[in-house]
Amino acid sequence: MSTPLKIARLNANQSDFAQHLDALLAWEGVSDKAVNQRVEEIIAAVRERGDAALIEYTARFDGLQVDSMADLILGRARLEQALERITDEQREALAVAAERVKRYHEHQRQESWRYTEADGTVLGQQITPLDRAGLYVPGGKASYPSSVLMNAIPAKVAGVPEVVMVVPTPRGEINELVLAAACLAGVDRVFTIGGAQAVAALAYGTESVPRVDKIVGPGNIYVATAKRAVFGQVGIDMIAGPSEILVVCDGQTDPDWIAMDLFSQAEHDEDAQSILLSPDAAFLDAVEASLNRLLGELERESIVRVSLENRAALIKVDDLAQACELTNRIAPEHLELSVADPDALLPLIRHAGAIFMGRYTPEALGDYCAGPNHVLPTSGTARFSSPLGVYDFQKRSSVIFCSADGASELGKTASVLARGESLTAHARSAEYRIKT
């Protein structure tokens, strides 16, 4: 019998609850000065020496010696070969997931629009895809083919002509599932490089790696730090923190189900966070008992234990309305509304990355094959951020086409405002179009 878990038990009405909650949620993942300095050095080296720096860092960090960048490039033929090499069961699962992700994201695609005013002036918005997107994929044993689908498919649905993927292959270890997913998702080129050096290569370009317009995809602290450093030179999806799940339950779901849902995030890493809110104290007891009973069955038991003991909580609330208030305060990455009538609670939820409705919708389905994107805002950033989507790979340009009459009328307004700002060239530019 393993040692009982020491999970925080909180009551939303206790006097010091706010302080406990703030401490529980506190997280800053990209703040290591030593890491920042190392990343800056790597970025500078890649900008200065291009491919030569990538080859050097691949040997140093991934233990992979190559003669040239040609040895670090995989073409479509290699991706198609990977799709053939995996098992029939894996191929079918990837195909089903890819089709569902594509179908969902096709609903997000935006189209250009225009309208014409009475004087003939035309206003509108032109929607265009990015020219090239870069996808970072973790490599080696910690590889996630599902992330390839979630990042590459929205880009292709958006109409991005070229998706370039970087994935480290430490000591030459290649994950065929990742390459198969890249094949199905429409990835155009793959470079077997990783770390901050791969991010720098995508941001600035080298002799072999093309410069991209946006970098998406998860990575370790070096990757996250590098993405933050190159932001502005290129777009990025987000700086992601550890995975999170918040479950709101009325006490009527099987405690074992809820326990496993909490485990599903805790097994990601020691910093992942799992929180349960319920108005039923006896149910919280039952879930805690399930957590202790089922923990020993998990392959990643040691990781789960650290995660739950350091960052998890079972929180007693007065009612489901208070649970929704707390949910908005936490702004979780994943939210499960494991209640009899989740639609009744949905209007009360303002901040959550993805919302899983009802007792039969575990977060794990969203990770792989439900269809919506699993790249979600973490660490409370759901207050102002959204899931990755097609809109992240499309740009919006304003369209303004003035008629002679429209320019004359707008010029009068612009003139007054421009002179009020002492920008007389602006004013005169507008005034030239005013009919006399």
Secondary structure, 3 states (H helix, E strand, C coil): CCCCCCCEEEECCCCCHHHHHHHHHCCCCCCCHHHHHHHHHHHHHHHHHCHHHHHHHHHHHHCCCCCCHHHHEECHHHHHHHHHHCCHHHHHHHHHHHHHHHHHHHCCCCCCEEEECCCCCEEEEEEEECCEEEEECCCCCCCCHHHHHHHHHHHHHHCCCEEEEECCCHHHCCCHHHHHHHHHHCCCEEECCCHHHHHHHHHHCCCCCCCCCEEECCCCHHHHHHHHHHECCEEECCCCCCCEEEEEECCCCCHHHHHHHHHHHHCCCCCCEEEEEECCHHHHHHHHHHHHHHHCCCCCHHHHHHHHHHHCEEEECCCHHHHHHHHHHHCCCEEEEECCCHHHHHHHCCCCCEEEECCCCCHHHHHHCCCCCCCCCCCCHHHCCCCCCHHHHEEEEEEEECCHHHHHHHHHHHHHHHHHCCCHHHHHHHHCCCCC
